[in-house]
Amino acid sequence: MSTAQRSEPLLQPSRRRWWVVGLLFLAILINYVDRGNLSIVAVPLMKDFSLSPLQMGTLLSSFFWTYAALQIPAGILLDRYGLRWVYGASFLLWSLATAAIALADSFAQILVCRLLLGVGEAVSAPASLGYIRRSYRQEESGLPTAVYTTGMMLGPAVGSLAGALLLDSSGWRSLFLITGLGACWWVIPWLWLAPGAGSGAAPAAGHATHRVRWNRVFSSPLFWGITIAAFLYSYYWYFFLTWIPSYLVMTHGFSFAKMGTATAIPLAGMALVAAGAARLADRRIASSGRAIETRRAFVTAGFLLGCLMLLLLVFRSRMSAFPILLFSMLGLGLASANYWALTQAISPPSMVSRVVAYQNTVANLAGIVAPAATGWMLGPGRNFDAAIACAGIALLVAAVAYRFLIRAGDVERFHADCGYDAGSRVH
């Protein structure tokens, strides 16, 4: 273990830290339920409002317009004012924006609600990952990161199952009303347990040495590896979340209930693999001290296995769709938690929320592009072949970028270029 790792204090008792991580898990689960509701109801919504695939793609994409634009401002707010009130207010905003879609009666009104949803949810990733980076050592960070990222996978899974049931029994408006208003209780334990301004972060080992040298940051292979992979991995991920439910209904004739199950099970399996892979990576790092190389290996392997989605272009039967999606998501589970834990390992502790915010900005530019581009690629014939090929190839290129551009030797220089001296070598 490095000197910097040993010297990072833990300001909060272990039990309290885990309660906060549990609330972060619940928040991101609710977050993904709320952002994914529109994907579940896409087919009946297109029918009720006479929307084309391109218009539906615009609605699916619009959430990411504000979500991506506000990532870096959210990171700055969190670094300055702390978690408790910033995240609490944001949570209430996105919950009410979700519930308001139940009252919408036009394309424009749904669009406004989706934009507000993006404003509220922009805080979630910088807040959660920043808290974990500042509260846990490198060899401990994989498991709490996995707990948090599990919510990203279980949220769509829960949303798919519950959404399909509500869609069949009560219609799409009740889905938004119940999920939006029903989640507001979360704010009560959050305001009680969450750290306030100045108490949510451990003082980082090391210190500021100079101003950020932006020319060197922008020319770093590490910077470009993070940027390229964040965009392409997220293109694949958001294609799955926003259009795979409709693919199963439109291409293979799944009922809403079967669509919900066929989407939820791969995501739940991905969550289980993610937790196990993160814990295994933690143990390997504790024994070897090689955080960057270890997590990079898991991420690269997971990306390559996720490319199994391309088999949908070879095996086109209704029976083959579910196992292909299942094994693709199980493979991707190797990457998911380690992907964000690697971001924490790379980030200077004093500006981790801003680094996470930058990466999430890039990731959610893909969230803007993937739904809209898929809606355009479907065309009048509603054929998914080009969209599936684009998503699979994107993930393959992301694997190559992580393997060859994310290098342990560049991390210490990256910290220095960001104006931070870690005080010891990063492995």
Secondary structure, DSSP 8 states (H G I E B T S, - for coil): --HHHHH----S-HHHHHHHHHHHHHHHHHHHHHHHHHHHTHHHHHHHHT--HHHHHHHHHHHHHHHHHTHHHHHHHHHHH-SHHHHHHHHHHHHHHHHHGGG--SHHHHHHHHHHHHHHHTTHHHHHHHHHHHHS-GGGSHHHHHHHHHHHHHHHHHHHHHHHHHHHHT-HHHHHHHHHHHTGGGHHHHHHHS--TTTSS---SSEE-S---HHHHHH-HHHHHHHHHHHHHHHHHHHHHHHHHHHHHHTT---HHHHHHHHHHHHHHHHHHHHHHHHHHHHHHHHH--HHHHHHHHHHHHHHHHGGGGGGGT--SHHHHHHHHHHHHHHHHHHHHHHHHHHHHHS-GGGHHHHHHHHHHHHHHHHHHHHHHHHHHHTTTT--HHHHHHHHHHHHHHHHHHHHH--HHHHHHHHHHTTEE-SS---
